Amino acid sequence: MAAPQMKHTVELERHALNGWAALALVVLWFIAVVAVFLSAGPNEDSVNEPVRVLYALLMLPVGIFWCFGFFTLEPNA
């Protein structure tokens, strides 16, 4: 039986955003989620309260998704 053909792989160089800048953006995003949620508190403009809560609940999974984008590189690797 013949050996299977080996496929050659090609490495592609990718550039990622600076991790500290991305972390700052994610932290600011979660602060914005809390601010949007707390802005839906009892006030005279009660029509927009459910919309603000909905926005906050939609923003939360986006921030959680962004948290999984962080990775580390070993030095001199």
N, C-alpha and C positions, 0 to 999 in steps of 0.2 A: 504494500500500500504506500502511495506517495505521500511525502510530508506536505502539510498545508502551506500555501504561499504566505510568506510573512509580508505584512503591509508596513510600509515605512511611515513613521509618524513625523509630523512637523510641529515644532514648537512655535507658538505665536506669543509675541511680547505684548503684555497688557499693562496699562497704567491705571492705577486706582487713585481715588481721592485720598488726600492726607487723612489718616485715621483720627487725629485730634480734631480736625475741622469737622469731620463727619460726626464724631461723638458730640461735639458742641451743637451741631444742627439737630441731632436726635434728642438731646436733652431739651433744647429750646422747643422742639416739636411737642414733647410731653408736657412742658410747661404751658404751651398754647392749648393743649387738650384740656388741662385742668382749668385754665382761664375761661375757655369756651363753656365748659360744663358749669362752672360757678357763675357765669354771667346769666345763666338761665334760672337764677334764683327768683324768689318772689319780688316782683316790682310791678309798676303800672303797665308795662308792655308785656302782658301775659300771652299774647298771640304768638310771639316768636319763641316762647320757652320750649315747646316740643321740637322745634326745628333746630335750636341750638343744642339740645340734648342729642338729637339724631346726628348732628355734625360731629359732636364730641365722640359719640360711639362709632362713627365711621372713621374718624381720625386715629383712634386707638389701635386698630389692627394694622394700619399703615406704619405707625411707629414701631410696633412689635416686629413687623416684617423687616424694617430697616435694621433692627438690632441683630438680625441673623447675617447681615452683610459684613460684619467685622471678622477679620482674620489676622493671624500673626505670621511673621516670617522669621525664621531662625537666622541669626547673624552669620555671615560668611557662608551662606548655603548656596 
